[in-house]
Amino acid sequence: MAMINKDISNKLFHSLVRRANAATCSTFPPAPQPVASTNDGDKIFELEDTKSLFASVPTGKLMHAAAMLNVTAVEPVVDLSLWMMNSRLMEVGLVRSAVMGTIKHTAYNHFVAGSDTVETGQTVRRLWDSGLRGMLDYGLEHAIDNESCDKATQQLIKTAEYTQSLPPSSVSFVVVKVTAICPVYLLRRVSDLLRWEYRNSSFKLPWKQQTLPIFSENSPFYHTLQQPAPLTTEEEHDLELAHQRLQIICDKSFEGNVPVVIDAEDTSIQPAIDYMTYWASVKYNELQRPMIFGTIQAYLKDAGDRMSLTKKAADKMGLPVGFKLVRGAYMSSERKLAHSLGVESPIHNTINDTHDCFNGCATFMLGEVSNRPGGLILATHNLDSGKLVARKAREYGITKDSEKLEFASLYGMAEAMTFGLRNAGFGVSKYLPYGPIDQIMPYLLRRAEENKGLLSSSNLDRQLMMKELKRRMKAYFGQGMTVSENQFLNQKLTP
Ligand SMILES: Cc1cc2nc3c(=O)[nH]c(=O)nc-3n(C[C@H](O)[C@H](O)[C@H](O)COP(=O)(O)OP(=O)(O)OC[C@H]3O[C@@H](n4cnc5c(N)ncnc54)[C@H](O)[C@@H]3O)c2cc1C
């Protein structure tokens, strides 16, 4: 009996979806135009009006997104899936293809922009039509040798070239992970040497090229407890190859006038990543706008000092700099390492300290770029930070046209904030990981973990999407709905 009921309700549900989907394009208005600038405090962007918030999202897509977020809110389901993915059952061919097939139609479709450049290009076009831009991020593993670096570089070149076949400005950035184009052991070696050089002024690095400050006095130095051996000739050669790879990727990306943003990793290798990022900034940043953006992780105690030191040094050189500001994704491993060495953690002691640091860095950078060249990517799903920065940007008169501020969130996440900021007239990008499912699996597992539970940052999206679905169904079917359809809708769509 229960099975029959379920079948009937499924059929009913799908017939409602089909009818609503068919009506989507004509019934629901296109993405609204940016509103005129207002100074209305917390109301800087509107989330309550779900009709205009999700105006550009077809009903089918909205249902899929709401269903995905509802499933990931059920912790036991996510825990079971994570256990399954890591279990030996995945070695059994049939089980593996069933699991991968399910993931492809659920989490992969929700969080990943496509399996190749063509599919991802379709996603970029769709986003562009709805007033958003894309940051292209080909899912790459950490490289272990020159061969894997060369392979990754080819993919990144392909990504950069592909931007030229997409509508101009629809891609805001090409994302580069230095860990994919320079062997990780070498990044570790270079980071050690840079730390030692900073602490010992007589220690010289013959291979070091012009860059910007990488450390501040309160940066973590415990990774390097003794003087590291100098780079061997082969290591110097490999480092030169990594520079060349970054150079080729940048050249390709700039041919399409698309800047490059470089991701941040953990503190054991971040100095080498910053070294290469700032080397590229010195080489490529134009007088009027930065073409290379580095990443600052605000959960680090030294984040604010480093940001301001780097900015000051760049100012002295007359060089505009761009930062992507994030809170940081390696909190537990950083704390674990510091704990195992018996040293103070480089991560802020409380989440509120991280919030303060993030908001402080953002405010500092907005002030800096308000009347000078430079750029900030505010990469967050945190609504309070989004509101604060939107308000400050208005106060400083930073508009979308100035291209100094871009809000960014991960594809499939923080949709309400994304559309709210877009409707308020800000530049907003979605970070678009793409690639074959096997390659993108570690990313998907991280997203599943992050979205788990009713208190996750996706909770707001879930509630607003359900509210909008209910509104659309009611608006479309209105009085034509039967009593059972009405009851069914209320039951299914009430958050
Ligand atoms: C577009 C984009 C690009 C990204 N790129 C990178 C990148 O290059 N490198 C990278 O490391 N991450 C990156 N991230 C992930 C980012 O660092 C965060 O992990 C993620 O965005 C969640 O933080 P939040 O600002 O959205 O907000 P929230 O959900 O409000 O904050 C959660 C974050 O606060 C911090 N935190 C949580 N608990 C504590 C605590 N007890 N003490 C101190 N701090 C705490 C952690 O950083 C945690 O991730 C990116 C995120 C986005 C949206």
The ligand as a Gaussian input file, in Angstrom:
#p B3LYP/6-31G(d) Opt

LIG

0 1
 C       35.244000      30.931000      -4.730000
 C       35.994000      30.241000      -3.625000
 C       37.344000      29.974000      -3.773000
 C       38.044000      29.332000      -2.736000
 N       39.394000      29.139000      -2.849000
 C       40.099000      28.659000      -1.795000
 C       41.521000      28.573000      -1.824000
 O       42.177000      28.921000      -2.819000
 N       42.170000      28.087000      -0.726000
 C       41.494000      27.730000       0.418000
 O       42.137000      27.344000       1.425000
 N       40.142000      27.782000       0.464000
 C       39.437000      28.228000      -0.597000
 N       38.061000      28.307000      -0.516000
 C       37.339000      27.711000       0.639000
 C       37.283000      28.729000       1.778000
 O       38.565000      28.879000       2.330000
 C       36.338000      28.259000       2.924000
 O       36.732000      26.999000       3.378000
 C       34.871000      28.183000       2.570000
 O       34.541000      29.160000       1.617000
 C       34.002000      28.389000       3.826000
 O       34.214000      29.680000       4.382000
 P       33.172000      30.901000       4.220000
 O       33.920000      32.185000       4.113000
 O       32.330000      30.595000       3.065000
 O       32.305000      31.026000       5.505000
 P       31.944000      30.361000       6.881000
 O       31.187000      29.127000       6.558000
 O       31.300000      31.432000       7.659000
 O       33.282000      30.006000       7.641000
 C       33.808000      28.737000       7.754000
 C       35.305000      28.934000       7.791000
 O       35.689000      29.616000       9.005000
 C       36.918000      29.114000       9.479000
 N       36.698000      28.523000      10.818000
 C       35.733000      27.628000      11.148000
 N       35.835000      27.285000      12.460000
 C       36.881000      27.978000      12.958000
 C       37.484000      28.040000      14.244000
 N       37.016000      27.327000      15.277000
 N       38.531000      28.846000      14.417000
 C       39.017000      29.581000      13.393000
 N       38.487000      29.574000      12.145000
 C       37.430000      28.786000      11.916000
 C       37.375000      28.063000       8.465000
 O       38.216000      28.724000       7.538000
 C       36.080000      27.618000       7.812000
 O       36.285000      27.136000       6.490000
 C       37.355000      28.952000      -1.545000
 C       36.007000      29.244000      -1.412000
 C       35.313000      29.882000      -2.416000
 C       33.873000      30.211000      -2.207000

